[in-house]
């Protein structure tokens, strides 16, 4: 009977765990819908902004704006975006594996999320700063990070800035990516993009200018780029944060649903085992009674 008592305790424990995972699944599903809508609604603007700035960067030089500086080699800054909490499947593991494989060991990190900070410290990588961004993500909270990065890039401390984040594809699939934020280059969000043929369809055609072939800058090139380039950096980083947050809630919802389903299956298996042992115990008691009655005859 002690074995039956243990099984009953396990069934009760698994039921309690299933209630917790089910509650977490519902909370994650609620946050997931909002985060997915926020991420997908911002993609068209981010994509168009990326295409326009890539075209501009090909028609201008670093003399027009210092954020267009493109130098090979040199120190690199990596912004690592992870989650603050676990229970989201292999989301952080896949991203950290990508970072450790593709980022040089002498690179410096800026982390957003406890999991990323812990990994950087554990791997003894250079940690420049750690930021915290609340949920839901707002542009006001991400702007200090992008401003901080631009200041470091303009000072010449770093020649390249990359962002490691998890790109939201759909509820089931989240893809770890390592994209270059500075200097400006094509960025992949949601699906594979082709940035060739810029300015032919989406961007209206402008008569050929004397210097920049298709673009006329008013009042001046520097004034336009002073607004456009920082806006590009700030919004692209904001969109990456939205992609990461949508991926987090989606992965956590799927993980908690899987945990709940596994708990239900375990309860079924334990209940079956409990019934088998209970039936065996009853049968053994009946045999003992029958044997005793026959002995008394």
Wavefront OBJ file of the C-alpha trace (Angstrom):
o trace
v 0.000 0.000 0.000
v 2.948 2.293 0.495
v 3.603 2.119 -3.230
v 0.014 3.149 -3.950
v 0.423 6.073 -1.565
v 3.522 7.210 -3.445
v 1.681 7.045 -6.762
v -1.204 9.105 -5.361
v 1.294 11.721 -4.192
v 2.932 11.835 -7.608
v -0.440 12.213 -9.329
v -1.328 15.100 -7.028
v 2.067 16.739 -7.597
v 1.799 16.440 -11.380
v -1.748 17.844 -11.313
v -0.510 20.889 -9.371
v 2.309 21.367 -11.881
v -0.152 21.075 -14.777
v -2.294 23.816 -13.252
v 0.735 26.111 -13.040
v 1.884 25.431 -16.619
v -1.676 25.897 -17.901
v -1.920 29.276 -16.181
v 1.459 30.305 -17.602
v 0.341 29.143 -21.053
v -2.758 31.356 -20.908
v -0.752 34.371 -19.704
v 1.851 33.868 -22.434
v -0.880 33.455 -25.073
v -2.430 36.765 -24.025
v 0.906 38.594 -24.202
v 1.873 36.748 -27.391
v -1.042 38.145 -29.419
v -0.224 41.733 -28.482
v 3.504 41.263 -29.098
v 2.942 39.587 -32.474
v 0.599 42.348 -33.641
v 3.096 44.977 -32.508
v 5.988 43.275 -34.323
v 4.182 42.577 -37.593
v 2.597 46.033 -37.792
v 6.013 47.713 -37.522
v 7.706 45.651 -40.230
v 6.511 47.580 -43.326
v 7.919 50.863 -42.011
v 11.151 49.216 -40.835
v 11.623 47.495 -44.194
v 11.001 50.647 -46.222
v 13.261 52.696 -43.958
v 15.987 50.081 -44.321
v 15.689 50.070 -48.105
v 15.779 53.850 -48.405
v 18.772 54.227 -46.071
v 20.665 51.457 -47.870
v 20.142 53.292 -51.131
v 21.234 56.565 -49.569
v 24.357 54.992 -48.092
v 25.399 53.874 -51.567
v 25.015 57.420 -52.907
v 26.727 59.231 -50.041
v 30.021 59.027 -48.193
v 31.229 59.152 -44.602
v 31.960 62.839 -45.170
v 28.214 63.463 -45.527
v 27.474 61.874 -42.144
v 29.772 60.119 -39.632
v 27.249 57.290 -39.036
v 27.824 56.212 -42.637
v 31.445 55.405 -41.831
v 32.292 51.885 -43.022
v 35.720 50.579 -42.042
v 36.908 47.003 -42.224
v 38.197 45.319 -39.092
v 38.527 47.074 -35.776
v 36.660 46.531 -32.504
v 33.084 45.300 -32.602
v 30.124 45.988 -30.320
v 27.348 43.385 -30.016
v 23.914 44.073 -28.536
v 22.622 40.779 -27.129
v 18.832 40.630 -26.655
v 17.609 37.715 -24.525
v 14.821 37.097 -22.021
v 14.745 37.966 -18.328
v 13.078 34.665 -17.413
v 13.343 31.091 -18.584
v 10.652 28.511 -19.402
v 10.647 29.486 -23.078
v 12.127 26.365 -24.633
v 15.432 26.544 -26.538
v 14.973 30.234 -27.437
v 17.930 31.607 -25.456
v 20.062 28.509 -25.966
v 19.878 28.742 -29.766
v 20.657 32.464 -29.755
v 23.601 32.140 -27.368
v 25.005 29.249 -29.403
v 24.881 31.424 -32.534
v 26.594 34.304 -30.724
v 29.379 32.159 -29.270
v 30.049 30.621 -32.683
v 30.022 33.772 -34.851
v 31.123 36.605 -32.558
v 34.881 37.025 -32.006
v 36.048 36.574 -28.428
v 37.476 40.097 -28.254
v 34.076 41.686 -29.019
v 32.332 43.856 -26.440
v 28.727 43.224 -25.403
v 25.716 45.267 -24.396
v 23.070 42.986 -22.922
v 19.306 43.303 -22.624
v 17.881 40.480 -20.520
v 19.191 38.535 -17.531
v 19.915 35.359 -19.501
v 22.252 37.164 -21.875
v 24.061 39.010 -19.100
v 24.627 35.796 -17.170
v 25.958 34.046 -20.273
v 28.377 36.881 -21.106
v 29.713 36.960 -17.549
v 29.978 33.170 -17.442
v 31.935 33.127 -20.720
v 34.154 35.962 -19.430
v 33.382 38.196 -22.402
v 33.658 41.981 -22.267
v 30.454 43.556 -20.909
v 30.106 47.293 -21.549
v 26.565 47.896 -20.271
v 23.330 46.166 -19.311
v 19.890 47.632 -20.038
v 16.408 46.615 -18.955
v 13.376 46.980 -21.233
v 9.908 46.397 -19.806
v 7.015 44.593 -21.406
v 5.339 45.747 -23.630
v 8.240 47.316 -25.497
v 8.076 51.064 -26.080
v 10.225 53.238 -28.313
v 10.942 55.536 -25.351
v 12.719 52.683 -23.531
v 14.745 51.472 -26.519
v 15.904 54.923 -27.644
v 18.517 55.349 -24.846
v 20.129 52.093 -25.983
v 20.347 53.172 -29.633
v 21.598 56.638 -28.609
v 24.280 55.040 -26.422
v 25.378 52.810 -29.297
v 25.530 55.717 -31.761
v 27.670 57.729 -29.351
v 30.162 54.868 -29.072
v 30.225 54.424 -32.841
v 30.700 58.154 -33.503
v 33.530 58.344 -30.983
v 35.421 55.749 -33.016
v 35.531 53.285 -30.146
v 33.834 50.671 -32.333
v 33.856 50.222 -36.107
v 30.916 47.842 -36.213
v 27.707 47.346 -34.220
v 25.732 44.123 -34.494
v 22.537 42.988 -32.810
v 21.907 39.374 -31.745
v 18.182 38.754 -31.409
v 15.505 36.161 -32.127
v 13.527 36.920 -35.270
v 9.808 36.130 -35.119
v 8.719 33.992 -38.089
v 5.505 32.482 -36.725
v 4.133 31.083 -33.473
v 6.007 27.810 -33.908
v 9.233 29.065 -35.485
v 11.627 31.663 -34.082
v 14.978 32.186 -35.785
v 18.144 33.473 -34.036
v 19.821 36.199 -36.081
v 22.948 38.327 -35.922
v 22.374 41.506 -37.938
v 24.611 44.525 -38.518
v 23.070 47.771 -37.258
v 26.030 50.060 -38.015
v 27.301 50.659 -40.616
v 24.005 50.575 -42.508
v 23.315 47.370 -44.431
v 20.271 45.257 -45.470
v 18.467 43.731 -42.484
v 16.319 40.618 -42.545
v 13.107 40.720 -40.512
v 10.383 38.120 -40.714
v 11.474 36.688 -44.048
v 14.263 36.893 -46.587
v 14.472 40.259 -48.298
v 15.985 41.377 -51.566
v 17.162 44.978 -51.515
v 18.195 45.145 -55.159
v 16.421 47.557 -57.460
v 16.001 50.232 -54.826
v 13.976 53.284 -55.691
v 12.162 51.773 -58.669
v 8.784 50.783 -57.210
v 8.369 51.578 -53.526
v 10.340 54.832 -53.587
v 9.115 57.410 -56.114
v 11.521 58.245 -58.905
v 13.222 61.588 -58.595
v 15.004 63.381 -61.429
v 18.735 62.894 -61.489
v 20.558 65.306 -59.213
v 24.005 66.692 -59.867
v 25.718 64.663 -57.134
v 23.528 61.926 -55.709
v 21.778 60.454 -58.769
v 18.038 60.431 -58.029
v 17.991 62.205 -54.642
v 17.798 65.931 -53.988
v 18.677 66.959 -50.430
v 17.042 70.064 -49.003
v 18.097 72.178 -47.203
v 21.398 70.222 -47.265
v 22.691 66.674 -47.310
v 23.957 66.876 -43.724
v 20.655 68.289 -42.393
v 18.668 65.480 -43.998
v 21.030 62.741 -42.844
v 21.181 64.186 -39.316
v 17.485 63.314 -39.037
v 17.203 60.222 -41.236
v 20.180 58.169 -40.059
v 19.577 58.383 -36.264
v 15.893 57.689 -36.896
v 16.869 54.634 -38.909
v 19.162 53.296 -36.167
v 16.616 53.948 -33.429
v 13.692 52.376 -35.241
v 15.572 49.348 -36.538
v 16.720 48.543 -33.025
v 13.177 49.092 -31.730
v 11.843 46.667 -34.355
v 14.443 44.076 -33.341
v 13.264 44.390 -29.749
v 9.675 43.832 -30.921
v 10.746 40.737 -32.845
v 12.562 39.385 -29.783
v 9.624 39.998 -27.457
v 7.135 38.383 -29.867
v 9.467 35.389 -30.152
v 9.766 35.136 -26.374
v 6.034 35.033 -25.690
v 5.415 32.649 -28.592
v 8.146 30.269 -27.461
v 6.945 30.388 -23.846
v 3.334 29.701 -24.868
v 4.399 26.694 -26.968
v 6.717 25.413 -24.209
v 4.036 25.707 -21.526
v 1.454 24.024 -23.761
v 3.876 21.166 -24.342
v 4.548 20.936 -20.598
v 0.816 20.871 -19.846
v 0.206 18.147 -22.431
v 3.081 16.090 -21.041
v 1.721 16.504 -17.509
v -1.720 15.287 -18.602
v -0.172 12.262 -20.289
v 1.881 11.527 -17.180
v -1.272 11.718 -15.048
v -2.954 9.188 -17.340
v 0.036 6.833 -17.114
v 0.262 7.167 -13.329
v -3.494 6.641 -12.941
v -3.289 3.500 -15.053
v -0.389 2.213 -12.979
v -2.267 3.092 -9.778
v -5.351 1.179 -10.920
v -3.254 -1.831 -11.900
v -1.546 -1.995 -8.523
v -4.821 -1.362 -6.697
v -6.496 -4.181 -8.635
v -3.562 -6.479 -7.881
v -3.817 -5.632 -4.179
v -7.570 -6.342 -4.169
v -7.027 -9.627 -5.976
v -4.348 -10.633 -3.480
v -6.679 -9.851 -0.557
v -9.475 -11.920 -2.106
v -7.099 -14.836 -2.588
v -6.036 -14.611 1.041
v -9.680 -14.609 2.205
v -10.556 -17.525 -0.067
v -7.526 -19.510 1.140
v -8.423 -18.845 4.773
v -12.026 -19.952 4.243
v -10.917 -23.181 2.622
v -8.513 -23.829 5.473
v -11.375 -23.529 7.945
v -13.535 -26.090 6.126
l 1 2 3 4 5 6 7 8 9 10 11 12 13 14 15 16 17 18 19 20 21 22 23 24 25 26 27 28 29 30 31 32 33 34 35 36 37 38 39 40 41 42 43 44 45 46 47 48 49 50 51 52 53 54 55 56 57 58 59 60 61 62 63 64 65 66 67 68 69 70 71 72 73 74 75 76 77 78 79 80 81 82 83 84 85 86 87 88 89 90 91 92 93 94 95 96 97 98 99 100 101 102 103 104 105 106 107 108 109 110 111 112 113 114 115 116 117 118 119 120 121 122 123 124 125 126 127 128 129 130 131 132 133 134 135 136 137 138 139 140 141 142 143 144 145 146 147 148 149 150 151 152 153 154 155 156 157 158 159 160 161 162 163 164 165 166 167 168 169 170 171 172 173 174 175 176 177 178 179 180 181 182 183 184 185 186 187 188 189 190 191 192 193 194 195 196 197 198 199 200 201 202 203 204 205 206 207 208 209 210 211 212 213 214 215 216 217 218 219 220 221 222 223 224 225 226 227 228 229 230 231 232 233 234 235 236 237 238 239 240 241 242 243 244 245 246 247 248 249 250 251 252 253 254 255 256 257 258 259 260 261 262 263 264 265 266 267 268 269 270 271 272 273 274 275 276 277 278 279 280 281 282 283 284 285 286 287 288 289 290 291 292 293 294 295 296 297
